[in-house]
Amino acid sequence: MENIVTITLLYLTLMGNIEMKSFEIASKESCSSWYYRNVKVTERKQRKMFSNHFYHEYEGKQVIGYVCGGQEPQ
């Protein structure tokens, strides 16, 4: 049986603001397992000082976190 899972992805915009995009998905898995299966993790080839060595991307946008069904951001 599939559940309806609400996920909110957090994006960092070019101006340094946080943008949120929420949507519902029909899934047999949890929100976090959906995130890890669908959000692409890529290692930065040119590392910058004080920045993460990896970035997360979904549909061409850089993701900085997610919220599952109103819980705290991850």
C-alpha positions in Angstrom: 0.0 0.0 0.0 1.3 3.4 -0.9 1.3 6.4 1.4 1.1 10.1 0.4 4.4 11.7 1.5 4.8 15.5 1.7 8.3 16.6 1.1 9.6 20.2 1.0 13.0 20.8 -0.6 15.1 23.8 0.5 17.1 25.6 -2.2 19.7 28.3 -1.9 19.1 31.1 -4.5 21.8 33.1 -6.2 21.0 36.0 -3.9 21.6 33.8 -0.8 18.0 33.4 0.1 16.3 30.1 0.9 13.5 29.0 -1.5 11.2 26.1 -0.6 9.3 23.8 -3.0 6.7 21.4 -1.5 5.0 18.5 -3.2 3.3 15.3 -2.5 4.4 11.9 -3.7 2.8 8.5 -3.6 5.5 6.2 -2.1 6.0 3.0 -0.3 9.1 4.4 1.3 9.8 7.2 3.9 10.5 10.8 2.9 14.2 10.5 3.8 14.7 7.3 1.7 12.9 9.1 -1.2 15.3 12.0 -0.8 18.4 9.8 -0.8 17.2 7.9 -3.8 16.1 10.9 -5.9 18.5 13.8 -5.0 21.8 13.5 -6.8 25.0 13.9 -4.7 28.0 15.1 -6.6 31.6 15.8 -5.4 32.9 19.3 -6.2 35.9 19.1 -8.6 37.2 22.5 -7.6 37.0 22.8 -3.8 36.5 26.2 -2.3 37.8 27.2 1.2 35.1 26.8 3.9 32.6 25.0 1.5 31.3 21.5 1.4 33.0 19.0 -0.8 29.7 17.7 -2.0 26.5 19.2 -3.3 23.0 17.9 -3.7 20.9 18.5 -6.8 17.3 17.9 -7.8 15.8 18.9 -11.2 18.8 21.1 -11.9 18.7 23.1 -8.6 21.1 22.8 -5.7 19.3 21.5 -2.6 20.5 22.4 0.9 18.0 20.4 2.9 14.5 18.9 3.1 11.5 18.8 5.4 9.3 15.7 5.7 5.6 16.3 6.5 6.2 19.3 8.8 9.1 17.9 10.7 12.3 19.8 11.4 14.6 20.4 8.4 17.3 17.8 7.6 
